[in-house]
Amino acid sequence: MQKTFHVPHTPIEQFTLENGLRVILNEDHSVPVVSVAVYYDVGSRNEREGRTGFAHLFEHMMFQGSENVPKAAHFQYISNAGGTMNGTTSSERTNYFETLPASQLPLALWLESDRMRSLAVTQDNLDNQREAVKEEKRLRYDNQPYVNGFLRLFEMSFQNPANAHSTIGSMEDLDAATVEDIREFFRVYYAPNNAVLSIAGDFDQTETRSLIDKYFATIPSQQQPPPVDVSEPVAVAEQTDVFLDRLAPVPAFALGWKIPARRTPEFYALSLASHLLFEGESARLYQKLVKGEESIVQIQGGIDERRGPSGLFIVVIPKPDHEGTHIREIIFDEIRQLATAGPSAEEMEKLRNNLFNAAVRSRQSSLFRAQQIAESALYDNEPELFNTDLQTYLDVTADQIRDVVAQHLDTDNRVLLNIEPAAEEAAPAAPHEPGEPDQPTAPLPQVPPSPDDAPAVTPLPVAQPQPIESN
């Protein structure tokens, strides 16, 4: 008999200002802190070819000052008030958020409204933040093993350019951008009618509504942004490729599948299937490849959750003396078993227990609540999904998991990317002047140190999957 879970309920109030800003409130006085999240409906999916990377560039631009806030002062105001803050970009949205002592809520609302109203989009700010993005790409992508290879997964999986290009975008596109391009991007996408404001934590609703009206109500709305076509053919764009990585110490490979959009019945079941296959030390593939065969250094996997076609990816670093072909056969065989027999009753019970425990723990964070409620409002216009989504996952059956794995994972419609180490080409030697006739003889050869005296070998770096969000 299946255990009954009493899903916790979070009180949610919502309203919309005349300028179109959607506001979601979650009042909770258990801890004297408050979190504010502003979600803008713009991500890499909204970028057109030749103008990629704009959404992520604006994540940087939004901290460069506004009419009443000097450059970089947003950080200082929040830090001096005892708070924390950040911003992230994904394919689906760009968000900004703060957590502060409850008494500092007016500060957070003033800061967010000032940059929504009057961001300093200047040539100087564009130039320095364009260089900041380039430096981020050099540090987090170009000088990290495997990471640029992971970007190929999206290009191989998706045929639609709106889905296939990375969040970091093209540096050539950013170089070609003018300040007029950036101002127009801000006007279209950073309008109140293209945003959601979510507040969770210890606050008084009457006072907070008054503050929201004071700071946000007079920001003018704009025309709705152009619609985005993220439709995809069923087939992946490319099935196999080899990426030569000059920083990779050992070979690795990545597998990818195109899966249905978030909040579809298939997506819920595939999310749970991914937990069974590669999430945590009790997952099937971890037990088979790490604990059992001891044939791999590391396995990671994840789901790229999107409003349109999404992706499921597995990344593996084999041990040097083990073949990737053999390891892939084990992975495909485990997928085939799950597609044939489905998960066991014991696996389903553990899965549901973990889901419920994680939901209860995460809901204790006001920032988690503010972000998840904002996401449901932005993507689905239904913030109450925060209260119902867990039950939807708990209701997924073993047969549903079996069937979606058979349909979407136990198939040849997948991507295989082999990442191979590539030695850097040595620069050609510069010509030397002819030696003197009485040039001395060469020195005696140097004897290398014995292994006992040699420096310790640096451990293999841990592969990091391509971050869907860049901070």
C-alpha positions in Angstrom: 0.0 0.0 0.0 1.4 3.4 -1.0 2.2 5.7 1.8 0.1 8.9 2.1 2.1 12.2 2.2 0.6 15.3 3.7 2.0 17.9 1.3 2.7 21.3 3.0 0.7 24.3 1.8 2.2 27.7 1.4 -0.2 30.7 1.5 0.1 32.8 -1.7 -1.5 36.1 -2.6 -1.2 37.6 -6.1 -2.3 40.8 -7.9 -1.3 42.8 -11.0 -0.5 46.5 -11.2 -2.0 48.6 -13.9 1.4 48.6 -15.8 1.3 44.8 -16.0 3.7 43.9 -13.2 2.6 40.6 -11.6 3.2 40.5 -7.8 3.2 37.4 -5.7 3.3 37.5 -1.9 4.1 34.7 0.5 3.8 35.9 4.1 5.6 33.8 6.7 6.7 35.2 10.1 8.6 32.2 11.3 12.0 33.8 10.7 12.6 37.6 10.6 14.0 37.7 7.1 12.5 38.5 3.7 13.5 37.5 0.2 12.7 39.4 -3.0 12.9 37.9 -6.5 12.4 39.7 -9.8 12.0 37.4 -12.8 12.2 38.9 -16.3 10.7 36.8 -19.2 13.9 36.9 -21.2 16.6 34.3 -21.7 18.8 33.0 -24.5 15.6 31.6 -26.2 14.6 35.2 -27.0 17.8 36.0 -28.8 18.0 36.0 -32.6 20.9 34.8 -34.7 23.6 37.4 -34.8 22.5 38.9 -31.5 23.2 36.1 -29.0 24.5 36.6 -25.4 22.4 39.7 -24.8 20.3 38.2 -21.9 23.4 37.2 -20.1 25.1 40.5 -20.8 22.2 42.2 -19.1 22.7 40.2 -16.0 25.9 42.1 -15.7 24.5 45.4 -16.9 21.9 45.5 -14.2 24.5 46.1 -11.5 26.1 49.1 -13.3 23.9 51.7 -11.7 20.6 53.5 -12.4 19.2 57.0 -11.9 19.6 57.0 -8.1 22.0 54.1 -7.5 25.7 54.6 -8.4 27.6 51.9 -10.3 28.1 48.7 -8.2 26.3 50.3 -5.2 23.6 47.7 -5.4 26.0 45.2 -3.9 27.1 47.6 -1.2 23.6 48.6 -0.1 22.5 45.0 0.3 25.7 43.9 2.0 25.7 46.8 4.4 22.1 45.9 5.3 23.2 42.4 6.3 21.8 40.8 3.1 22.9 38.6 0.2 22.0 38.9 -3.5 22.7 37.6 -7.0 21.4 37.2 -10.5 21.3 34.4 -13.0 20.5 33.8 -16.6 19.1 30.7 -18.3 17.5 29.8 -21.6 14.1 30.7 -20.1 14.5 33.8 -18.0 16.8 36.3 -16.2 16.3 36.7 -12.4 17.6 38.9 -9.6 17.1 38.3 -5.9 18.0 39.4 -2.4 17.6 38.1 1.1 17.7 40.6 3.9 16.5 41.3 7.5 12.8 41.9 7.4 13.2 45.5 8.3 15.2 46.1 5.0 12.4 45.2 2.6 11.9 48.9 1.5 15.6 49.0 0.5 15.3 45.9 -1.7 12.1 47.2 -3.4 13.6 50.6 -4.0 16.8 49.1 -5.6 14.9 46.8 -7.9 12.4 49.4 -9.0 15.2 52.0 -9.7 17.0 49.7 -12.1 13.8 48.5 -13.8 12.8 52.2 -14.3 16.2 53.8 -15.2 19.1 51.5 -15.8 22.2 53.3 -16.9 22.6 51.9 -20.4 25.7 53.8 -21.6 28.5 53.2 -24.0 31.0 53.0 -21.1 28.9 50.4 -19.2 28.4 48.4 -22.3 32.1 48.4 -23.1 33.3 47.4 -19.6 30.6 44.7 -19.1 31.2 43.3 -22.6 34.8 42.8 -21.4 33.6 41.3 -18.1 31.6 38.7 -20.1 34.6 37.9 -22.2 36.7 37.4 -19.1 34.0 35.2 -17.6 34.0 33.1 -20.8 37.8 32.8 -20.7 37.8 31.7 -17.0 34.7 29.5 -16.8 34.6 28.0 -20.3 37.8 28.4 -22.3 40.2 27.5 -19.5 38.2 24.7 -17.9 38.5 21.1 -19.1 35.4 19.6 -20.8 33.2 22.7 -20.5 33.3 23.9 -24.1 32.6 20.3 -25.2 29.4 20.4 -23.2 28.2 23.4 -25.1 28.2 21.2 -28.2 25.6 19.0 -26.6 23.0 21.7 -27.1 24.0 22.3 -30.7 23.8 18.5 -31.4 20.5 18.0 -29.6 18.4 20.9 -30.9 17.8 21.9 -34.5 16.1 25.2 -33.7 18.7 28.0 -33.1 16.6 29.5 -30.3 17.2 26.2 -28.4 20.7 25.3 -29.6 22.9 28.3 -28.7 24.4 28.7 -25.3 23.5 31.2 -22.7 27.0 32.8 -22.8 26.4 33.5 -26.5 28.9 34.5 -29.1 31.7 37.0 -28.3 31.5 38.1 -31.9 27.9 39.0 -31.5 28.6 41.0 -28.4 31.5 42.8 -30.2 29.0 43.8 -32.9 26.4 45.1 -30.5 25.8 48.8 -30.3 24.5 50.8 -27.3 21.3 51.4 -29.3 20.9 47.6 -29.6 21.3 47.3 -25.9 18.9 50.1 -25.1 16.2 48.6 -27.3 16.7 45.2 -25.6 16.2 46.8 -22.2 13.1 48.7 -23.4 11.5 45.6 -24.7 12.3 43.0 -22.2 12.9 44.9 -18.9 9.4 46.4 -18.8 7.1 45.7 -15.8 4.6 43.9 -18.0 7.4 41.4 -18.8 8.3 40.7 -15.2 7.2 39.0 -12.0 7.9 40.4 -8.5 7.9 37.8 -5.8 8.3 38.4 -2.0 8.5 35.7 0.6 9.1 35.9 4.3 8.4 38.2 7.3 6.5 41.3 6.1 3.1 43.0 6.6 0.9 42.7 3.5 -0.7 46.1 3.8 2.5 47.9 4.2 4.2 45.9 1.5 1.4 46.6 -1.0 1.8 50.3 -0.3 5.6 50.1 -0.9 5.1 48.2 -4.2 2.6 50.8 -5.4 5.0 53.6 -4.4 8.1 52.2 -6.1 6.7 50.2 -9.1 3.3 51.5 -10.2 4.6 54.5 -12.2 7.1 52.6 -14.3 5.7 52.6 -17.8 4.7 49.4 -19.5 5.8 48.6 -23.1 4.5 46.6 -26.0 4.6 42.9 -25.5 7.9 41.3 -26.7 7.7 39.3 -29.9 6.7 35.7 -29.5 9.3 33.0 -29.5 9.1 29.8 -31.6 10.9 27.0 -29.8 9.3 24.1 -31.7 11.6 21.2 -32.6 11.5 18.2 -34.9 11.6 14.9 -33.0 15.1 14.0 -34.3 18.2 15.3 -32.7 20.4 17.6 -34.9 23.5 15.5 -34.9 24.0 12.0 -33.4 27.8 11.7 -33.0 30.7 14.1 -32.9 34.2 14.3 -31.4 35.4 17.4 -29.6 39.2 17.9 -29.2 39.9 19.5 -25.8 43.4 20.8 -25.2 42.7 20.9 -21.4 41.1 17.5 -21.0 43.6 15.2 -19.1 41.7 12.0 -20.1 38.9 11.2 -22.5 35.2 11.7 -21.6 31.9 11.3 -23.3 28.4 12.8 -23.0 25.0 11.4 -24.0 22.0 13.5 -24.6 18.3 13.0 -25.3 15.6 15.4 -26.4 12.6 15.1 -24.1 9.2 16.8 -23.8 8.6 20.2 -22.2 8.4 20.8 -18.5 5.0 20.2 -16.7 4.0 17.5 -19.2 3.2 14.0 -17.8 6.2 12.6 -19.7 8.5 15.2 -18.2 7.4 14.4 -14.6 8.1 10.7 -15.2 11.4 11.3 -16.9 12.5 13.5 -14.1 12.0 10.7 -11.7 13.7 8.3 -14.1 16.8 10.5 -14.0 16.9 10.2 -10.2 16.8 6.5 -10.4 19.5 6.3 -13.1 22.2 8.8 -11.9 21.2 11.0 -8.9 23.1 10.1 -5.8 25.2 7.1 -4.7 22.2 4.8 -4.6 21.4 5.4 -8.3 21.6 2.5 -10.7 24.4 3.8 -12.8 26.5 4.9 -9.8 26.2 1.5 -8.3 27.0 -0.3 -11.5 29.9 1.8 -12.8 31.4 3.4 -9.6 30.8 0.8 -6.9 30.5 -2.3 -9.0 32.9 -2.2 -12.0 34.9 0.7 -10.7 35.4 1.7 -14.3 34.8 5.4 -14.2 36.2 8.4 -12.4 32.9 10.3 -12.4 29.3 10.3 -13.7 27.0 13.2 -13.7 23.6 13.8 -15.2 20.8 16.3 -15.3 17.7 17.6 -17.0 17.7 21.0 -18.8 14.1 22.0 -17.9 12.5 24.3 -20.5 9.1 25.5 -21.5 9.7 24.0 -24.9 11.6 20.8 -25.8 14.0 20.0 -23.0 17.1 17.8 -22.6 18.4 15.0 -20.5 22.2 14.6 -20.3 24.7 12.1 -18.9 28.4 12.9 -18.7 31.0 10.2 -17.9 34.8 10.3 -17.3 36.1 6.7 -17.7 39.2 5.5 -15.9 42.2 5.4 -18.3 42.2 1.6 -18.6 38.5 1.3 -19.5 36.8 1.7 -22.8 34.0 4.2 -23.3 32.2 1.8 -25.7 31.9 -0.8 -22.9 30.7 1.7 -20.4 28.1 3.1 -22.8 26.7 -0.4 -23.3 26.2 -0.8 -19.5 24.4 2.6 -19.5 22.1 1.6 -22.4 21.5 -1.8 -20.8 20.4 -0.2 -17.6 18.1 2.1 -19.5 16.7 -0.9 -21.4 16.0 -2.7 -18.1 14.2 0.3 -16.7 12.2 0.5 -19.9 11.2 -3.1 -19.7 10.7 -3.9 -16.0 10.3 -0.4 -14.6 11.4 0.6 -11.1 10.9 -1.7 -8.1 8.5 -1.0 -5.3 11.5 -0.3 -3.0 12.9 2.2 -5.5 9.6 4.0 -5.8 9.2 4.2 -2.0 12.7 5.6 -1.6 12.1 8.0 -4.5 8.9 9.4 -2.9 10.5 9.7 0.5 13.4 11.7 -0.9 11.1 13.9 -2.9 8.9 14.7 0.2 11.9 15.3 2.5 13.6 17.6 0.0 10.4 19.6 -0.5 9.9 20.1 3.2 13.5 21.2 3.8 13.7 23.5 0.9 10.5 25.3 1.8 12.1 26.5 5.0 14.1 29.0 2.8 12.3 32.2 2.0 14.5 32.6 -1.1 13.6 29.2 -2.4 9.9 30.0 -2.0 10.3 33.4 -3.6 12.1 32.0 -6.6 9.9 28.9 -7.2 6.7 30.9 -6.9 8.0 33.5 -9.3 9.0 30.8 -11.8 5.5 29.2 -11.7 3.9 32.7 -12.2 6.2 33.6 -15.1 6.2 30.3 -17.0 2.7 29.1 -16.3 0.8 32.1 -14.9 -0.1 29.8 -12.0 1.9 30.5 -8.8 -0.2 27.9 -7.0 1.8 25.3 -8.8 4.2 25.7 -6.0 1.7 24.0 -3.8 0.6 21.3 -6.2 3.7 20.2 -8.1 5.0 18.0 -5.4 1.8 15.9 -5.4 2.0 15.6 -9.2 5.5 14.0 -8.8 4.3 11.8 -5.9 1.4 10.5 -8.1 3.7 9.3 -10.9 3.6 5.5 -11.1 6.3 2.9 -11.8 4.4 2.0 -15.0 4.5 5.6 -16.2 8.3 5.7 -15.6 8.8 2.5 -17.5 6.8 3.7 -20.5 8.4 7.1 -20.9 11.9 5.6 -20.6 11.0 3.1 -23.3 9.6 5.9 -25.5 12.2 8.7 -25.0 15.5 7.1 -23.7 15.6 3.5 -25.0 16.0 4.8 -28.5 18.7 5.5 -31.1 17.5 9.1 -31.3 20.2 10.4 -29.0 23.5 12.3 -29.0 27.0 10.9 -28.4 29.8 13.4 -27.9 33.3 12.0 -27.4 35.7 14.5 -25.8 39.3 13.7 -26.6 42.5 15.3 -25.2 44.2 17.4 -27.8 47.8 18.5 -27.2 48.5 22.2 -27.9 50.5 22.8 -31.0 54.0 23.9 -30.2 55.0 27.3 -31.7 57.7 27.0 -34.4 61.2 27.7 -33.1 62.6 31.1 -33.8 65.7 31.0 -36.0 69.1 31.5 -34.3 72.1 33.4 -35.4 75.0 31.1 -36.4 77.2 30.2 -33.5 80.7 31.6 -32.9 83.6 29.4 -34.3 84.9 29.0 -30.8 81.5 28.2 -29.3 81.9 26.0 -26.2 80.7 22.4 -26.2 77.2 21.6 -24.9 76.8 21.0 -21.1 76.6 17.5 -19.8 73.0 16.1 -19.9 70.9 16.6 -16.7 69.8 13.5 -14.8 66.1 13.7 -14.0 65.1 13.3 -10.4 64.0 9.8 -9.2 60.3 9.2 -8.8 60.6 9.6 -5.0 61.9 13.1 -5.5 59.4 14.1 -8.2 56.5 16.4 -7.3 53.1 14.8 -6.6 50.8 14.3 -9.6 47.9 16.7 -9.6 44.6 14.8 -9.2 42.3 14.6 -12.2 40.0 17.6 -12.4 36.3 17.0 -11.8 34.2 17.5 -14.9 31.7 20.3 -14.5 28.6 20.2 -16.7 27.7 23.2 -18.7 25.9 25.5 -16.3 22.4 26.3 -17.4 22.6 29.4 -15.2 25.6 31.7 -15.1 26.1 33.8 -12.0 
